[in-house]
Amino acid sequence: MSRFWSSSNVRGRIRRQRGLRMDDLIKSSDENYYQYVWRVDNLIRQGKYKNWKEVTPIVNKYVEESDIKGESGHRSAVKYARDFYEAGVFDKISEDGYVKELQTQKRELEKTKKQIQTEKLEYNRWLREESRDELITEKIVNEIKELEPLEIPEPIEIIHNKRTGILVFGDEHFGTEFELKGLFGEIINSYSPEIFEHRMNDLLNQTVEIVKREGFSKIKIFNMGDFTDGCLRVGQLMKLRYGVVEGTVKYSDFICNWLNKLSNYVNIELHMVNGNHSELRMLGQQKGTFSDDNMGIIVFEMIKNRLKDNLNFELVQNPTGLIFDTICGYNVLGIHGEVKNMESAIKDFSNTYNVQIDILIAGHLHHSRVETVGINKEVINAPSIIGIDSYSLSLNKTSNAGATFIILEDGKGKVQEYNIKLD
């Protein structure tokens, strides 16, 4: 019958009996039944209330209907927990320790949640990269299927001598189209895939003439990178006739045929570096972010596979991605050329790789330059196939479209240089 008492009657009765405030018997919203009766039992043990008989009417006002009990029911609910408590079962975890344990568990849950979120982000990134790679691979495979097979030339006997010829060219920027005009409206330079092919065929003919004149049975070719123009900035895509993948395959097909034709006249040892323009910079990232994602890798693999049966051709790859070779006793390093000062760079590379670099060759600047930096030591900037463009013009770095053919000799270093100009 006690549960039908009014709250005011109950409080009045207790106040009359004990003369105490009853606020501490109010059940808080975040307490469950067992937390509540445990706290009330502690109040009784502290002497604030006489016994469970005294407080049971109030307790029953605050608990759920299913937890309404007589005084023995509430007392029994606490007794079993009290027996464990007094037996020392909970000594290792005090009430403060319990809170700390909960906080620790909460932190662990947060860490796990963060790990799951990170793994999800990484998984989604992997899916994007995988899809991108699969799409590029599919497009490349489809483009390659359309290529005509090469006619492999007859082997040429190599006759060794004290001199070695090196053909240096690069910065082809294949696929771009423009006309650059001067002060009087005259065309300073124009470029297109057709002009690229014309200049490369001119380069082939001039190289053959040099090979015959000098009597070489084998030459080295240094390709200094930037075969394409479409991977660096979005604005450049507007100047391209082909997409990045299509342009890469078309360039690869042309250069494979070009090398194959040249190998009819001389043995070729090809070295390559990747350029900054062929580096894929997805999502507007800075240079170097995706250094391994460079379309030059595709060109390298296509050349390697399409010319693998040509006995007059050899493709050389350095693990650094640079060009390095010891020629006629001199250490020659080839880089694309993104350095501020070539004279400082030859010293820096020598210190970095702990090898004396005698000749440093680079492209990138689109103009030719040679500087002697020591006894039989030189830095060489090769001209470009594209010639002057708007960027090089803005830097006032202008030069004819062209290539360089240098000759090294044992004990003398560089003894001759052909400056090949291309229309």
N, C-alpha and C positions, 0 to 999 in steps of 0.2 A: 504494500500500500504506500510505501515511502516514496515511490517514484511519481506519485500523483501530487506530492507536495508542491506548493508554489516556491519559486526561487527565493522570493522575499521572506517567506516563512522559514525556509531552511537557513538563510543567512542570519535572520533574526534569532533563531533558536541557537545557532552556534555562537553568535556574539554573546547571547545571554549566558551560555554555558561556559565559554572560554574567554570572552572579552577580547577576541583576536580578529584581525582583518582576514577576509577569506579570499583575497585576490590571488594568492599563490595556489589555490585549488582550481582556478580556471584553466581549462585545457587549451593550450595554444594550437593554432591551426596546423602547424608543422609537426605536431606530436602524433604518433600512432598510439594505439591502446597500451601496448607494453611499455613504451617510453613514459607514458602518462602515469600508469599505476606504479612504475618503478620510482618516479619522482615523488609521488604522493607517499609511498612507503618510506622514502628517505625523510620526508617532512615529519612523519609519525615518529621515526627513530630519533630525529633531532629534538623531539618533545614539543613541536608546535601544535600537534594534535594528540589526543589521548590514545586513540586506537582506530582500527578500521571501521568499527561499528559507528564511530562518530562521523567519519567522513564519507561513508558509503552512499548516503542519500545524495550528497553533492556530486560525487564521482559519477553516479548513475545518470545525472542530468546532462553530463558532457560527453558520455561515450555513446557509440552506436547502439541501436536497440539490441543487436545480436551480442553485444558485450555487457549488457546490463546483468549484474549478479548480486547475490547477497554478499555480506561482508566476508564470509569464508571463501567465496569464489574468487574475489579480488586478492585476498590474502594468499590463497593457494597459487594463483597465477604468478605472484611475486616470489613465493617461497622457493620454487624450484630454481629460479634464476639466482636467488640469494644463496642457496646451498652451493651452487657452482662458484659464485663470487667469493664466498667465505672460505671455500676449499682452495682458493688461490689459482683457479683456472685462468682468471683474467688479470693476474698480476703483471704479466708481460705487456699488456696493453691497457694503460690507464685511460681515463676519459680523454685527457689531452693526447695521449698516444693514439687513441682511436681516431680522433679528429685528424691527427697528422697522417695516420695510415690512409684515411679517406682522401686526404689532399694528395698523398703520393699516388694513390690509385687514379685519382682524377688527372694528375699530370701524365701518368703513363697512358691513360686513355687519349688525352690530347695529343701526345707524341704519336701514338698509333694512328690517330685520325690524320695528323699532318703527313705521316709516312704514306698512308693510303692515298691522300690527295696528291702528294708528290709523285708516287708511283703511277697514279692515273694520268697526271700531266705528262710524265715521261712516256707512258704507253701511247698516249694520243700523239705526242711528238714523233715517236717511233713509227706509228701508223702513217702519219703525214709523210715522213721521210721515205718510208717503204713504198707508199703509193706513188710519190714523186719519182723515186728511182725506177720503179716498175714501169711507169709511164714513159720516162726517158728511154729506158732500155727497149721497150716495145717499139717506140718511134724509130730508134736507131736501127734495130733489127729489120724493121719494115723498109727503111731507106736502103740498107745494105743489100737487101734481096734484089733491088733494081739495078745494081751495079754490074757492069760488064767485066768479065775476067781479064786479067793481064796476060800479055804475051811475054813470057820470060826470055831474056836475051841469052846468047851463048856466053859461057864463062870467058873472062879475060885474064890472061896470065899477069901476075903482079911482079914487076921488076923493081927491086929495092934500090934506093939511092940516098944520098945525104940530104936531100931536100924534100919537104912535104908541103903540099898546097892545101889551104883551108878556105873554103867558100863560106862567107858569113852573110846571112840575110835574115830578115824577120819583119815584124810589125806589118804584116800583110793586111790586117783588118778586113778580111774577106767579107763581102756581102754589103758593105756600106756604099752609099751613093751620094755624091755631092759635086758641086762646082764652086770653086773658090775664086773670087774676082779681086783684081787689084784696084789701084787708084783711078785708072782710066776705063774701068769696066772690062779690062782684058781678063781672060781666064788664066789664073796663076797655076791652078791645078784642078783636075777633075778626076773622079774615080768611080768605078763601078765594077761588078764582077767581070765584065768583058775587058775592061782596062787592066784589071789584075791578071787575067789570063794572057793578055798581050805582053805585059811586062815580064811575066814569068817565062814565057816562050823566048822573049828577047834575052833574058838572063841565061836560059838554057843554051842558046846559040853562042853567046859570048863566053860562057864557061867552057864549052866544047873547044872554042878557038884557043883559049888560054891553055887548056889541057894539052892540046896538040902542039902548041908553040913550046911549052915547057917540057913536054915529053913525059907527063905523069901517067902512070898506069893505075894509080890509086890516089884519091883525094879524100879529105875530111870535109864534112858539111856541118856547120854550126847553125842551127835554127834558133833564133833568139826570142821566140815567143810572140804573143799577141796576134795569132792568126785570125782571130775574129774581133768584132767590135760590139757585140751585143749583150754581154753579160755584166757590164760594169754599172751602167746607169739606165734607168727606164727611158730617159729622153733619147738615148742612142737607138732604141728600138725603132723609132720613127724613121731613121735613116737607113734601115736595113731592108733589103729585098726579101731575105729569107728569115725564118724563125731560127732560134739558136740551134736546135737539133738538126733541122734541115740544112742550115748553113754549115754546121760542123761536118756532116756527112758529105756534102758537096765539096767542101775544101779538102777533106781527107781523100776523096776519090781523085780529085785533081792532082794533089801532091804525090799520091801513090803512082799515078801515071807519069807525072813529071820526073820523079826519081827513077822510075823504071826505064824511061826514055834515055835519061842521062847515063844510066848504067850500061847502055849499049856501047858507050865510048870509054868509060873509065869505071874502075871499082870505087864504090862509095862506102864511107863509114859515117853514119849519121848520128849526131848528138843533138839533143833538144832540151830546152827549158820551157816552162810554162810562163805565160805572161799574166799581167794583172787583169787585162781585159777579158781573158777566157775563164777567170775565176767566177763561179756562180755566187752571187751575193743575194741570197734570198732574204725576204722580209726586211730589206733596207739595212742589212748589217754592214759593219765596217769591213775594210779589206783584212784578209787573214782569218776571218771568222770561219769560213768554209774553205780553207786552203786546199783540203783534199778533194773538194768538189770543183774540179777544174776540167773544162771541156778538152783541154790539151791532152788529158789522159786518154780520151776517146780517140783522138788523132793518133797518138802513140800506138795504141792497141791495133788500130786499123792498119797502120803502116806495117807493124810487126807481122800481122796475120796475112796481109795481102802480098807482101814481098818475102815471105818466109822461104819460098822455093827459089829465090833469085840468088845465085851464087856470087854475083857481083855486088851484092848489097849486104851491109851489116848495120844493125841498129844497136846503139850503146846507150845504156841508162845508168846514171850515177845515183846512189841511194839518197843523196842530199837533194835531188831534184835540180841540181846545177849541172853545168858541163865541166868536167875536169879530165885533162889528158896530159901526159908527158910526151911532148913532140920534139924530136931532134935534141933531146936532153933538156928541154925547157918545160917548166910546169905552166900550163895554160888553164885559166879558169874562165868559164863563160857564165854570165848572169843576165837576167832580163835587163836590169839597169836601174832599178828604183833606189838609187843611192844619191846622196847630195853631192858627193865629191869623189870622183874616180881615183884620184891620187891617194886620198885617205883610205878609200875602200880596199885598194890592193894591199895596203899594210894591215888593215883590219882583218881581211880574209886570211892573210898569212898567219896572223896571231891566233885567229879563231880555230883554224884547222892545223896549226903547228906545221905548216908546209910553206916553203918559200914559193910565192907566186911570182912568176917572171912576166907573164903577160895576162892582163885582165881585159876581157872583151865583153861588150854590152850593146844592147839595142835601146829601145824605149824612148830615146830623145828625138828620134826621127831626123837626125842630122849626123854627118860624119865628123869625127875628130880623133886625132892621134897625138899623144903626148909622151915623150920620153921621160921616165922617172928614175932612171938608173942605168948602169951598164947592162945592155941587152934586156932592159926592162921597159915595158910600154903599157899604156892604157889606151884602148881603142874603142871608140863608139862607132858602130856601123850605121849606115843610113837605113831608110825604111823602103819597103816596096810601095807603101801608100803615098809617100812623099809628104808635102805640106798639107796639113789639115787645119781646121779652125783652132784646135787646141795648141798645136805647135806654133801657129802664127801668133796667138795671144801671148806666148812666152818669148816671141822674137827668136825662136829656134827654127830656122828654115834651112832646107837643103833639097837637092834634087832627089827624086826617087832613085833608088839604086841598091847596090850591094857591094861587098868588099871581098877581094880575093887576096889573101896574104900568103907569102912563102917564107917558111922557116928553114934554116940550114944549120947543121951540126956545128957548134962552136961559134956561130955568128949571130944567132937569134933571127930576128926578122930581117930578111935581105931584100924583099921586094913586096910591093903592094899595088894591086890593080883596083882603081876606083871605077866601078862599073856603074855607068849612068843608064837609066831606063826612061824611055819616053812615056 
